[in-house]
Amino acid sequence: MEAVGSLSTEVKPPPHSLVTRDGLKHAAANLVLAASFFVAALPAAASYQSSLANGIWIAGAIVMGVFSLIRLPPRTVMINARSIAATGGMLVLPCLMRPGVASAGFIAAIGLALEGMGVFGTQIARIYMGRSFGLLPANRGIVTHGPFAFVRHPIYMGWLTMSAGYALSFPSWRNALLVAIALPFMMWRIDQEEALLKTDREFVAYCDRVPCRLVPGLL
């Protein structure tokens, strides 16, 4: 598949050998991505709070980290300052949230429900993606079934839902602001990925069938 101008880098399949330079680079990228999710679990773990909200956040981050270790190499990948900034903002900002005074009653129930839905939805989407999960904009094959039949980026939807649930479980201006700022970074990241994927006719046809990118019927 053709790359998008100077923004994309064509990734050649590695030769048939046990250890190659491309293979080592891919393994290193998997380790970095996994480490980023493990780091995302640290604020909740460091708080020493035994609340269910903390447990859900930690479990979700760890599962994403483990799955990141077995990703497939992409056909094409976009590596530049814009893609790194968008991806970093989308991922890092929610990880800067801090647990504090926990909410109670209805708000606490909504927060836990959103966290649980976020983790569940993200992992279901991950299962359908198989080993095609990635972080930087890339083409690892077009997935159109399961939750991808309703929105084009269900993993991002799950990450946003999980982050919003955590912010409701530990309400503060800091946590609310971090989630709010993460959303435009996420949309920026989606714009870049779709610009790359639209060189694939299969993805263009998929966009015609599934118009919503993040929230069914809304966004």
Residue pairs with C-beta under 8 A, 6 or more apart in sequence:
1 75
1 76
1 139
1 199
1 200
2 199
3 9
3 10
3 76
3 199
4 76
4 78
4 195
4 196
4 199
7 78
7 80
7 82
7 83
7 192
7 195
7 196
8 76
8 77
8 78
8 196
9 76
9 77
9 78
9 79
10 75
10 76
11 22
11 73
11 74
11 75
11 76
11 77
12 22
13 73
14 20
14 22
14 23
14 26
14 73
22 73
26 71
26 73
30 68
30 69
30 70
30 71
31 69
33 65
33 68
33 71
33 135
34 65
34 66
34 68
34 69
35 65
36 65
36 91
36 92
36 135
37 61
37 62
37 64
37 65
37 68
38 61
38 62
38 65
39 95
40 61
40 91
40 94
40 95
41 57
41 58
41 61
41 62
41 65
43 95
43 96
43 97
43 98
43 99
44 54
44 55
44 57
44 58
44 99
44 166
45 54
45 58
47 54
47 98
47 99
49 99
49 102
51 99
51 102
51 169
52 112
53 99
53 102
53 108
53 111
53 112
53 115
53 165
53 166
53 169
53 170
54 99
56 112
56 115
56 116
56 119
56 162
56 165
57 115
57 162
57 166
59 119
60 115
60 118
60 119
60 122
60 123
60 162
63 119
63 123
64 122
64 126
67 126
67 133
68 133
68 135
70 131
71 131
71 132
71 133
71 134
71 140
72 130
72 131
72 132
72 140
72 141
73 140
74 134
74 138
74 139
74 140
75 138
75 139
75 140
75 141
76 138
76 139
76 196
77 134
77 136
77 137
77 138
77 139
78 136
78 137
78 138
78 192
78 193
78 196
79 136
82 188
82 192
83 136
83 137
83 189
83 192
84 136
85 185
86 185
86 186
86 188
86 189
86 192
87 135
87 136
87 137
87 189
88 185
89 181
89 182
89 185
89 186
89 188
89 189
90 156
90 159
90 182
90 185
90 186
90 188
90 189
91 135
91 159
93 178
93 179
93 181
93 182
93 185
94 159
94 163
94 166
94 178
94 179
94 182
96 178
97 163
97 166
97 167
97 170
97 174
97 175
97 178
97 179
98 170
98 172
98 174
98 175
99 170
100 170
100 172
100 175
101 170
101 171
101 172
102 108
102 169
102 170
103 111
103 168
103 169
103 170
103 171
107 168
107 171
108 168
108 169
110 165
110 168
111 165
111 166
111 167
111 168
111 169
111 170
112 165
112 169
113 165
114 161
114 162
114 164
114 165
114 168
115 161
115 162
115 165
115 166
115 169
116 165
117 158
117 161
117 162
117 165
118 158
118 159
118 160
118 161
118 162
118 163
118 164
118 165
119 158
119 162
120 158
121 147
121 154
121 157
121 158
121 161
122 154
122 155
122 158
122 159
122 162
123 158
124 146
124 147
124 154
125 146
125 147
125 148
125 154
125 155
125 158
126 133
126 155
127 146
128 143
128 145
128 146
128 147
128 148
129 143
129 155
132 140
132 141
132 143
133 140
133 155
134 140
137 189
137 192
137 193
137 195
137 196
138 193
138 196
139 196
139 197
139 200
139 203
142 197
142 200
142 202
142 203
142 206
144 206
144 209
144 210
146 154
147 154
148 154
148 210
149 210
150 210
150 212
150 216
151 157
151 210
151 212
151 213
151 214
151 215
151 216
152 190
152 194
152 206
152 207
152 210
152 212
152 213
152 214
153 190
153 193
153 213
153 214
156 186
156 189
156 190
156 214
157 214
157 215
159 186
160 179
160 182
160 183
160 186
160 214
163 178
163 179
163 182
164 179
166 175
167 175
167 176
167 178
167 179
186 214
187 213
187 214
190 213
190 214
194 203
194 207
194 213
197 203
198 204
198 207
212 218
212 219
213 219
